[in-house]
Amino acid sequence: MALRLGIDVGGTNTDAVLLDENDNLMAKVKTPTTQDITTGITKALDKISEGVKSRLNGIACAMLGTTQCTNAIVERKQLNKVGIIRLGAPATLSLKPFITWPDDLVQQIGGCSRVVSGGHEYDGREISPIHEEEIAEVAREFKDKGVESIAISSVFSPVNNEHEVKAAEIVRNTWKKDIHISLSNEIGRLSLLERENAAILNAAIIKVAERAILGFRDALEKKGIQAKLYLTQNDGTLMSAEYALKYPVFTIASGPSNSLMGASFLSEMENCIVVDVGGTTTDVGVISKGMPRDSVFARQIGGVTTNFRMPDLLSIGLGGGSIIRGKEGEVSVGPDSVGYRITEEAFVFGGSTLTATDVAVCLGKASLGDISKVRSLSKGVLKEADLKIIQMVEEAIDKMKTTPEPVPVVLVGGGSILLSADIRGASPIIRPAHFEVASAIGAAIAQVSGEIDKVFSLDKSPREEVLQDTLEMAVKEAVKAGADPKSVEIISVEEIPLTYLPGNAVRMKVKAVGKLMDEGAV
C-alpha cells in the first residue's frame, strides 16, 4: 500500500496527515511550530507514528507546505547576496533594478546590479545585440563582491528568452563553479520590473529553500521514511524537491493554497469561498472549478511588487490567538496574536491574556481548556468581541464575492471554532470533518501543474500552431515539476488579443495538471 504524508508548517502550528491510496485519512496531528523546521516536523511525525508505526515504511510520497521562504523575505533574514543582470540597455537605463524596493531589503541582498546591452521587442526582434565580454566582465565583478546567486532579466523575455539563456551560459562559463541563476522568463509574467523582481526574490531565497528541504528530508530519515519529496506551490499544486530548489519563490503562498485545496476536497465543493482561520491570521480565498482562483493583480511580497502566479487571497489579522483589548463599548480584536504561545498565555489555558479563543470557549462555541478560567470575565466585552470577529469575516467574504447573493462558504483551520453557523452573505456554511488539518490534507491530495503565459505574434505563426506549441509547453512544465506524463491534462486556456500592440499580438495562458509520477508507478 502506497501512503502519502502531508505536512503544513504554519506560523502557529505544524499539521501532519497520513492518507492511504484511496485518499482515506489514517492519522492526523497538530503540534506547535518550532523555530527550526526540523524539530517541529519531527515532533509531528513522532505523534503521527504512534498509531501507524508499522506502516510508516509504506509512505511513497511526502508533501511539505512551508512559510519559511515567505518569512525570510518579510523578516529580511538568511537571504542570499544576489547579483542582477538586466539585458535592456539602452532602452531601460532610466529605470534601474531595485527602483521600487524597500532600502533595508536591498541592503540585505547586496544591491549589486548592472544593465547591459540586449533585450527584444514584443515580437521577438532585438532591441540591441548581446555582448559576451560585457556580461563576462559583470560576472567577474559579482564574483569578487561575494555574490551567491544571480538573477537575469531581459526586455520581453517571455516572448523571446534567447538573451537570458545566453547570458546564463556566459555567467556559468566565467564563474567556473556552481552558481544558482534565476531567469525571469521562467518565473514572472509580462511587465519587466515586476518579472525582474520575482527573479531577484527567487535568487534571494535559495539558501532558505535548501535548509527547509534538507530539514524536511532529515526529519523523515530520522523516522526511517524513504519517500519522494514534494513541496506545494502557490496555485495549490505540487513540485518536486529538485524543482523547488530551482524555483523556491513558487512556495510563497503555498500555505493558504493548501487550505483552499483541502477545504474543497473535504467539503466536495468545486465552487465556494474558503475561510481559513489560523492562530494569527484568517485567509479568505475562492475555489473556482476545483482550483484556487488566480489573482489578476500584481502582488507585494515584503514590500516588493511581483507578477508571478499567486492565488487571489485576502488576509486579515484574526486568529485563535488574537488579543482582545478594551472595555465594553471600546473592544478591539487583534491584529496582534499570542501565536504558538496560546497554550501558555490564553485564559482557558491558565494564562493572563484575553484571546479570541477565550471568547469562543466562554460563549459555548468551543470546548477546550478550562472554562472556569473565563467565567468571571465581562459578558459584555466577550459578546462585543464576538460580534467584531463575525463582522471582520463578513466584510472579508463580501470583498471576495462576485455576486450580491449568498455563496457557499467552507470554514477550515483550527481557529474556525471562533465562527458560528450564522454569517451574513454565506449560505450554506460548511465546516467539514477534519477541518482543523485542511492545509495538510490539501498538500497530501494535490496534483502537479505546469503553466505558460507568453505573448506571440500571429503575423509570424498561424494561431493553431501557436496554440499547439503553448499546450505542449504547459505539459512539459508539468512533467518537469514531477507529473506523470500519461496523466497530464489541460485545465485552462486563455487567449487574450493585445489590440494595443501591432503585429496581431496575442497573449496565451495555459495551465496543465497531472498526477504525481509516483502515483502512476505504484
Secondary structure, DSSP 8 states (H G I E B T S, - for coil): --EEEEEEE-SSEEEEEEE-TT--EEEEEEEE--SSHHHHHHHHHHHHHHHHGGGGGGEEEEEEEE-HHHHHHHHT-S---EEEEEEEETTTTTS-TTTTS-HHHHHHT--EEEEEE--B-TTS-BSS---HHHHHHHHHHHHHTT--EEEEEETTTTT--HHHHHHHHHHHHHH-S--EEEEGGGT--SSHHHHHHHHHHHHHTHHHHHHHHHHHHHHHHHTT---EEEEE-TTS-EEEHHHHHH-GGGGTTHHHHHHHHHHHHHHT-SEEEEEEE-SS-EEEEEEETTEE-B--S-EEETTEEE-S--B-EEEES--TTEEEES-TTS-EEEEEE-GGGHHHHBGGGT-SB-BHHHHHHHTTS---S-GGGTTTS-HHHHHHHHHHHHHHHHHHHHHH-SSSS-EEEEEESGGGGG--S--TTEEEEE--TTGGGHHHHHHHH--EEEEEEEEEETTTS-HHHHHHHHHHHHHHHHHHTTB-GGG-EEEEEEEEE-TTSTTTEEEEEEEEEE-BHHHHH-
